[in-house]
Amino acid sequence: MQLWRFLQPSALGFTLKTTAQALIDRIKGAPTRPVQAAQYVARHARKGDPEDVLRALDQFAQEERWLMSIGPKKGPLIKELAQRLPANARILELGAYCGYSSIMIANAFGPQARITSIEIDGDAVASSRANVEIAGLSDRITFVHGPSTKMIATLEGRFDLVFLDHWKDLYKTDLQLIEQRNLIGPGSIVVADNVGKIFAPERYLDYVRNCGHYDCEHREATIEYTSVPDAVEISVYRSR
């Protein structure tokens, strides 16, 4: 990802704000952002209420420290996908962070769906598990700690939905590995968050749109909790 893109006028205010927050946390020796978010949820969210956990995470992101979660504005998309897929869908998420999208997806799909979420950062895994437990969804969501490419190689079975929201440079290679391992089949949906121009998504978008395996749809959006332009790519798998 080309970080200089975050210095362009449309993103400069966001970049300065988040850089200042990170600098303040470093000077204070504060916990990592996911740990801070989980501590906030533990203080402010009602146990057993997924929507209130999401509300607390949104409040933290808007009033305390920015979070790179999917954010509330993309919630209607998740509900739309839940209507397009079976109630007992198997879902693979790459990039858990604070567990926000896992909670949103599990809440939208209902009690029969099962989510496997892969996350490389230990603090993010622990924080996601804590938030999911408060939400009352621990029986539906499994967090796997490790590098996405390595962990994908251990998975079996078919997934109805793959949600890409980890390191952007890995989107294409990890999706190709998912295909090679037959982890998706005809009708499986791949959702890639943060594919706006600012994230330099050309390699990934060129692949899913031109490899011949997918029917693609592009949805304009904004970076979570900001007005900075972003996008989501929805790709329905046909076959290899």
C-alpha positions as CSV (number, residue, x, y, z in Angstrom):
1,M,0.0,0.0,0.0
2,Q,1.4,3.4,-1.0
3,L,1.2,5.4,2.2
4,W,1.9,8.7,0.4
5,R,-1.7,8.5,-0.8
6,F,-2.9,9.4,2.7
7,L,-1.3,12.8,2.4
8,Q,-3.6,13.9,-0.4
9,P,-6.0,16.7,0.5
10,S,-9.1,14.5,0.8
11,A,-7.4,12.4,3.5
12,L,-4.9,14.8,5.1
13,G,-7.1,15.7,8.1
14,F,-7.8,12.1,8.8
15,T,-4.1,11.3,8.5
16,L,-3.0,14.1,10.9
17,K,-5.6,13.1,13.4
18,T,-4.8,9.4,13.5
19,T,-1.0,10.1,13.5
20,A,-1.4,12.5,16.5
21,Q,-3.5,9.9,18.4
22,A,-0.8,7.3,17.8
23,L,1.9,9.6,18.9
24,I,0.1,10.5,22.1
25,D,-0.5,6.8,22.9
26,R,3.2,6.1,22.4
27,I,4.3,8.9,24.7
28,K,1.9,7.8,27.4
29,G,2.8,4.1,27.0
30,A,-0.9,3.3,26.4
31,P,-2.1,-0.2,25.4
32,T,-2.5,-1.0,21.8
33,R,-5.7,0.3,20.1
34,P,-7.6,-3.1,20.1
35,V,-6.9,-3.4,23.9
36,Q,-8.1,0.1,24.5
37,A,-11.3,-0.6,22.6
38,A,-11.9,-3.9,24.5
39,Q,-11.5,-2.1,27.8
40,Y,-14.0,0.5,26.7
41,V,-16.5,-2.1,25.6
42,A,-16.1,-3.9,29.0
43,R,-17.0,-0.6,30.8
44,H,-19.8,0.6,28.5
45,A,-21.5,-2.3,26.7
46,R,-24.4,-4.4,27.9
47,K,-23.5,-8.1,28.1
48,G,-25.3,-10.4,25.7
49,D,-26.3,-7.5,23.4
50,P,-24.3,-7.5,20.1
51,E,-25.8,-4.3,18.9
52,D,-24.8,-2.5,22.1
53,V,-21.2,-3.8,21.8
54,L,-21.1,-2.4,18.2
55,R,-22.5,0.9,19.6
56,A,-19.8,1.0,22.2
57,L,-17.1,0.4,19.6
58,D,-18.5,3.1,17.3
59,Q,-18.6,5.5,20.3
60,F,-14.9,4.7,21.1
61,A,-13.9,5.2,17.4
62,Q,-15.7,8.5,17.2
63,E,-14.9,10.0,20.6
64,E,-11.6,8.3,21.8
65,R,-9.5,6.7,19.1
66,W,-10.1,5.9,15.5
67,L,-10.6,2.2,14.7
68,M,-10.1,0.5,11.4
69,S,-13.3,-1.6,11.7
70,I,-15.9,-2.0,9.0
71,G,-18.0,0.7,10.7
72,P,-21.8,1.2,10.9
73,K,-22.3,2.6,7.4
74,K,-21.5,-0.8,5.8
75,G,-24.0,-2.6,8.1
76,P,-26.8,-2.6,5.4
77,L,-24.4,-4.5,3.0
78,I,-23.8,-7.2,5.7
79,K,-27.6,-7.6,6.1
80,E,-28.0,-7.8,2.3
81,L,-25.5,-10.6,2.1
82,A,-27.2,-12.4,5.0
83,Q,-30.4,-12.4,2.8
84,R,-28.5,-13.8,-0.2
85,L,-26.8,-16.7,1.6
86,P,-28.1,-19.7,3.7
87,A,-28.9,-19.3,7.3
88,N,-26.2,-21.9,8.2
89,A,-23.6,-20.1,6.2
90,R,-19.9,-20.8,6.8
91,I,-18.0,-17.5,6.8
92,L,-14.2,-16.8,6.6
93,E,-12.9,-13.5,7.7
94,L,-9.3,-12.3,7.2
95,G,-8.5,-9.6,9.7
96,A,-10.4,-9.5,13.0
97,Y,-8.9,-6.4,14.6
98,C,-11.5,-5.7,17.4
99,G,-14.1,-8.3,16.4
100,Y,-16.4,-5.6,15.1
101,S,-17.2,-7.2,11.7
102,S,-17.4,-10.7,13.2
103,I,-20.0,-9.5,15.6
104,M,-21.9,-7.6,12.9
105,I,-21.9,-10.6,10.6
106,A,-22.9,-13.1,13.3
107,N,-25.7,-10.8,14.4
108,A,-27.0,-10.4,10.9
109,F,-26.8,-14.0,9.8
110,G,-28.3,-15.5,13.0
111,P,-27.5,-18.5,15.3
112,Q,-26.9,-21.1,12.6
113,A,-24.0,-19.3,10.9
114,R,-20.4,-20.0,11.9
115,I,-17.5,-17.6,11.4
116,T,-13.8,-18.4,11.3
117,S,-11.7,-15.2,11.7
118,I,-7.9,-15.2,11.1
119,E,-5.8,-12.5,12.7
120,I,-2.0,-12.1,13.0
121,D,-1.9,-9.7,16.0
122,G,-2.1,-11.3,19.4
123,D,-3.7,-8.2,21.1
124,A,-6.3,-8.1,18.4
125,V,-7.2,-11.8,18.8
126,A,-7.5,-11.4,22.6
127,S,-9.5,-8.2,22.3
128,S,-11.8,-9.7,19.6
129,R,-12.5,-12.7,21.8
130,A,-13.3,-10.4,24.8
131,N,-15.7,-8.3,22.7
132,V,-17.4,-11.3,21.2
133,E,-17.8,-12.9,24.7
134,I,-19.5,-9.7,26.0
135,A,-21.7,-9.8,22.9
136,G,-22.7,-13.3,23.7
137,L,-21.6,-14.8,20.4
138,S,-18.6,-16.9,21.4
139,D,-20.3,-20.1,20.2
140,R,-20.6,-18.8,16.7
141,I,-17.2,-17.2,16.1
142,T,-13.7,-18.9,16.2
143,F,-10.6,-16.7,16.1
144,V,-7.4,-18.2,14.7
145,H,-4.1,-16.5,15.6
146,G,-1.5,-16.5,12.9
147,P,-0.5,-15.2,9.5
148,S,-3.4,-15.4,7.0
149,T,-1.5,-17.3,4.3
150,K,-0.2,-20.0,6.7
151,M,-3.6,-20.4,8.5
152,I,-5.6,-20.6,5.2
153,A,-3.5,-23.7,4.4
154,T,-4.9,-25.4,7.4
155,L,-8.6,-24.8,6.6
156,E,-11.0,-27.4,5.1
157,G,-14.5,-27.4,3.7
158,R,-16.4,-24.7,1.8
159,F,-17.2,-21.2,2.8
160,D,-20.2,-19.3,1.6
161,L,-18.7,-15.9,2.4
162,V,-15.2,-14.6,2.5
163,F,-14.6,-11.2,4.0
164,L,-11.2,-9.6,3.2
165,D,-10.2,-6.9,5.6
166,H,-6.6,-7.5,6.5
167,W,-3.4,-6.3,4.9
168,K,-4.4,-5.0,1.5
169,D,-1.3,-6.3,-0.4
170,L,-2.4,-9.9,0.6
171,Y,-5.9,-9.7,-0.8
172,K,-5.0,-11.3,-4.2
173,T,-2.5,-13.9,-3.0
174,D,-4.7,-15.1,-0.2
175,L,-7.8,-15.3,-2.4
176,Q,-5.8,-17.3,-4.9
177,L,-4.8,-19.7,-2.1
178,I,-8.4,-19.9,-1.0
179,E,-9.3,-20.9,-4.6
180,Q,-6.5,-23.5,-4.9
181,R,-7.7,-25.2,-1.7
182,N,-11.3,-25.3,-2.9
183,L,-12.5,-23.3,0.1
184,I,-15.1,-21.5,-2.0
185,G,-17.5,-22.9,-4.6
186,P,-20.0,-21.7,-7.1
187,G,-22.2,-19.0,-5.4
188,S,-19.7,-18.2,-2.7
189,I,-19.3,-14.4,-2.2
190,V,-16.0,-12.7,-1.7
191,V,-16.2,-9.2,-0.1
192,A,-13.1,-7.0,-0.1
193,D,-13.3,-3.9,2.1
194,N,-11.1,-0.9,1.6
195,V,-10.6,-1.1,-2.2
196,G,-10.9,2.7,-2.8
197,K,-8.2,4.3,-4.8
198,I,-6.4,5.5,-1.7
199,F,-5.5,1.9,-0.9
200,A,-4.0,1.2,-4.3
201,P,-6.2,-1.9,-5.0
202,E,-5.4,-2.2,-8.7
203,R,-3.8,-5.7,-8.5
204,Y,-6.7,-7.2,-6.6
205,L,-9.4,-5.5,-8.6
206,D,-7.7,-6.5,-11.9
207,Y,-7.6,-10.1,-10.8
208,V,-11.2,-10.6,-9.6
209,R,-12.6,-8.6,-12.6
210,N,-10.6,-10.2,-15.3
211,C,-9.6,-13.7,-14.2
212,G,-13.0,-15.1,-15.4
213,H,-14.0,-16.7,-12.1
214,Y,-16.2,-14.0,-10.7
215,D,-19.1,-11.7,-11.3
216,C,-18.2,-8.4,-9.6
217,E,-20.0,-5.4,-8.2
218,H,-18.3,-2.2,-7.0
219,R,-19.9,-0.2,-4.2
220,E,-18.7,3.3,-3.3
221,A,-18.2,4.0,0.4
222,T,-16.1,6.0,2.8
223,I,-13.3,5.0,5.1
224,E,-14.9,4.1,8.4
225,Y,-15.8,7.0,10.7
226,T,-14.6,9.5,8.0
227,S,-15.7,11.2,4.8
228,V,-12.6,9.9,2.9
229,P,-13.7,8.1,-0.3
230,D,-13.4,4.3,-0.2
231,A,-15.1,1.3,-1.9
232,V,-16.1,-2.3,-1.4
233,E,-15.8,-5.0,-4.1
234,I,-18.4,-7.8,-4.1
235,S,-17.3,-10.8,-6.2
236,V,-19.6,-13.9,-6.7
237,Y,-17.5,-17.0,-7.5
238,R,-18.6,-18.9,-10.6
239,S,-15.9,-21.6,-11.0
240,R,-12.2,-22.0,-11.7
